[in-house]
C-alpha cells in the first residue's frame, strides 16, 4: 500500500511540475490584460461636462417644481371660483325663496325662529337651502 502512495505522490509532483509552465503563461496573459485595461480619464473636460449635466438637471427640477406650484395654484383658484359661483347661485335661489315665503305660514314661523341665530335672513336661507340640496 505504501508503494502505491509513493507512486501517487510522484505522479502528483510530476503533474504540478508539468503544469507550472502553463500556470506561468496564464499569469503572464492575465497581467498583460490587466495592464491593457483602459483607465477612466478624469480631467477638466470631464469635470466640466459632469458639472454641466448636473446644472441642467437641477435647473430642470426647479422649472418642474415651479410648473407644479403654478398648476396647484391654478387648481385652487378654479375651485375658489367654482365655490363663489355656487354661492351666488344659491344666494339668488335664497332671495327668491325668501320673496315667496309667507311669514304667516307654518314654514314662515319656523324660518323666523331658525333665522334668529343668523346675522341676516339671507344667510339663514342660504344655509337652509344648502342643507336641503345636500340631503
C-alpha positions in Angstrom: 0.0 0.0 0.0 2.9 2.3 0.8 4.3 1.8 -2.7 1.0 2.9 -4.2 1.0 6.1 -2.1 4.6 6.8 -3.1 3.8 6.4 -6.8 0.8 8.7 -6.4 2.9 11.4 -4.8 5.4 11.1 -7.5 2.7 11.5 -10.2 1.3 14.5 -8.4 4.7 16.1 -8.2 5.3 15.5 -11.9 1.9 16.9 -12.9 2.4 20.0 -10.9 5.9 20.4 -12.5 4.3 20.0 -15.9 1.5 22.5 -15.3 3.9 25.1 -13.8 4.8 26.5 -17.2 1.1 26.6 -18.2 0.3 28.5 -14.9 3.2 30.9 -15.6 1.8 31.6 -19.1 -1.7 32.2 -17.8 -0.4 34.6 -15.1 1.6 36.5 -17.8 -1.6 36.8 -20.0 -3.6 37.9 -17.0 -1.1 40.6 -16.1 -0.8 41.9 -19.7 -4.6 42.0 -19.9 -4.9 44.0 -16.7 -2.3 46.4 -17.9 -4.2 47.0 -21.1 -7.5 47.9 -19.4 -8.3 51.5 -20.2 -8.3 53.6 -17.0 -11.0 56.1 -16.6 -9.9 59.5 -17.5 -10.6 62.4 -15.2 -9.8 65.9 -16.0 -11.0 69.4 -16.6 -13.1 68.4 -19.6 -14.8 65.5 -17.8 -15.4 67.7 -14.8 -16.9 70.4 -16.9 -19.3 68.0 -18.7 -20.4 66.4 -15.4 -20.9 69.9 -13.8 -22.8 71.0 -16.8 -25.1 67.9 -16.7 -25.6 68.4 -13.0 -26.6 72.0 -13.5 -29.0 71.2 -16.3 -30.6 68.5 -14.1 -31.0 70.9 -11.2 -32.5 73.6 -13.5 -34.9 71.2 -14.9 -36.0 70.2 -11.4 -36.5 73.8 -10.5 -38.6 74.5 -13.6 -40.7 71.4 -13.0 -41.2 72.5 -9.4 -42.3 76.0 -10.4 -44.7 74.5 -13.0 -46.2 72.2 -10.4 -46.7 75.1 -8.0 -48.3 77.1 -10.7 -50.6 74.3 -11.6 -51.6 73.8 -8.0 -52.3 77.5 -7.6 -54.5 77.4 -10.8 -56.4 74.4 -9.4 -57.0 76.3 -6.1 -58.2 79.4 -8.0 -60.5 77.3 -10.1 -62.0 75.6 -7.0 -62.5 79.0 -5.4 -64.1 80.4 -8.5 -66.5 77.4 -8.6 -67.3 77.8 -4.9 -68.1 81.5 -5.5 -70.3 80.8 -8.5 -72.2 78.2 -6.5 -72.6 80.6 -3.6 -74.0 83.3 -6.0 -76.4 80.8 -7.5 -77.7 79.6 -4.1 -77.9 83.3 -2.9 -80.2 84.1 -5.9 -82.2 81.0 -5.1 -82.4 82.0 -1.4 -83.6 85.6 -2.3 -86.3 84.1 -4.5 -87.3 81.7 -1.8 -87.5 84.5 0.8 -89.6 86.6 -1.5 -92.0 83.7 -1.9 -92.1 82.8 1.8 -95.3 83.6 3.6 -94.3 84.9 7.0 -97.7 83.9 8.4 -97.4 80.3 7.3 -96.1 77.4 9.4 -92.9 77.4 7.4 -92.7 81.2 7.8 -92.9 80.9 11.6 -90.4 78.1 11.6 -88.0 80.1 9.4 -88.4 83.2 11.6 -87.2 81.1 14.6 -84.4 79.4 12.6 -83.1 82.7 11.2 -82.8 84.3 14.6 -79.4 82.6 15.1 -78.0 84.3 11.9 -76.8 87.8 11.1 -79.3 88.0 8.3 -82.3 86.1 6.9 -80.5 85.7 3.6 -77.6 83.8 5.3 -80.1 81.7 7.1 -82.0 80.9 3.8 -78.7 80.1 2.1 -77.7 77.6 4.8 -81.2 76.1 4.8 -81.3 75.7 1.1 -77.8 74.2 1.0 -78.8 71.7 3.7 -81.9 70.7 1.6 -79.7 70.3 -1.5 -77.1 68.2 0.4 -79.7 65.8 1.8 
